[in-house]
Amino acid sequence: MQRDGPFKGRSISVVNSLSLDEQRYLYKKARELKTELASGGDAASFRIADPDYSAYLIFLENSTRTRESFRNAAQFHRVRVNMFDTATSSFAKNESITDTIKMLIGYAPESCFVIRSKLEGVCTWLDSYLGPWAERCGHKRPVFLNAGDGKHEHPTQEFLDEFTFLEQLNWNDQSIHLALVGDLYHGRTVHSKADGLKIFKHVKVDLVAPDELSMPPFYVDTMKRNGFEVRVFRTLDEYLASGSVSKLWYFTRLQLERMGESVLEKAPLLKRAVTFRQDMMDKLPEGTRFFHPLPRDRMAPTIPTFLDDTPLNGWDAQSANGYYTRAVEMAMLAGVIGQDFSGKGKEPTHEDDSFIMEAPITKHAKQEYKVGIKPVESGMVIDHIASGQSLQAIWDRIDKVRRVLGLNLRSSHGVYHSNQGPEVYKGIISVPDVSSFGEKNLKKLGAVSPGCTINLIENHQVVKKYRLGMPPRIYNFDEISCKNDNCVSNPKHQESVGTSFERKIDANGNARYVCSWCEREHDYSEIWTL
Ligand code: CP
């Protein structure tokens, strides 16, 4: 059977790997599959049914639900199912994950990899590097499914959660009011809600967690930017007294083991703040349902076991839904289904890739270089370095520019008045007898000191002037690294993954650098190792 369609060969690394319409398609198909299997149907039109198609389950961290639902989904598809034994594999001989997967791609005509790892951004990296590599070597492009990467994302959990909410709401996607309760700081499943809930037109989210476990501001900002109404409560008691309580509650496990001594001392108080109690039962709205990504901590469950056999229990059916949604995800990426998709697909990001703008040559520009800095007869002058910042910041930036560009040659520098105002200063570096910095160094200069200008001097005259902005993508320079310790590219993991940042405009209109793998945002000054 010819397998094709808009999802064939794609990967699910993050929730946004699928557009909203594509996510809706996934939920529609999962509903069809669930209905067909419930009525005893064979669901043949969903099956990959190819003995040469290989599904590798690579779990570098513990799992029950994700691993077993994917294993059962792969068996449903009647493909080769490989439960990769990480403990006895050559990972123990320090093999990198890239090398490992490269080998495995060669063992079957077509492969899908389901990966859980503490390395954040690992699936994005593998898809970006090994996808083209496999095609160059004559293999079919492998697909990657992120089964949870550190604190970053758990997209297939998010899709099963949203499927469950839709099912609970009779497939009405007009609005949702959801309470997120528990450890909102560490839980990647609640972080993914900032994007996953966008499938509902109107979203109201109540965040219930003590300060020590509160949702990181990045995700709260994302929710607000996505148009969600967000309310914050510190305890369940405070929430229940608020007068407006959701009927859908999503609990998470407390990951106190990840926190320092000072927080552990407060553990009983923190647990009490987000653990449901018997005396709260009559404060719940009629028809309330509780959900939980599971596992529940058997010592300190935020949803106590006395609720297991009550109508509040939505979590058991929720975890069963993982089988249907994951089977459908595998079918989509293998190209078995998707031909009938008619919505809006994932749009490529159209970033303006210019960062060098020609600037007008002003009269006083020439005068400027005569004040306290040796006039350049011919060469380059880097002007407006850290313009308007404190004197200390300007000197620091001059130092950084010199080190990043390796300016160990005849030149001079200083801090000067800017013509922007009496107390406004800027840095200048003049480099005589140099007519070009080269494209690589221009990129570095734009990224280390956006807003600076480059003046090309000939016969004491400024003949060309350029203003530099932040380059849209900066990658594979030795002097940059992602500052997220858990990022797959962080040098401490020795995975030989090149550093790569993409420019993104944040909620306040400021340009930031986002790691292409783990999506950690950085100020431009943070990306440097020098
Ligand atoms: N919800 C979830 O990811 O469970 P497992 O850790 O058991 O896979």
Residues whose N, C-alpha, C, O or C-beta is under 5 A from the ligand:
A	BS01	CP	N62 S63 T64 R65 T66 R67 P293 L294 P295
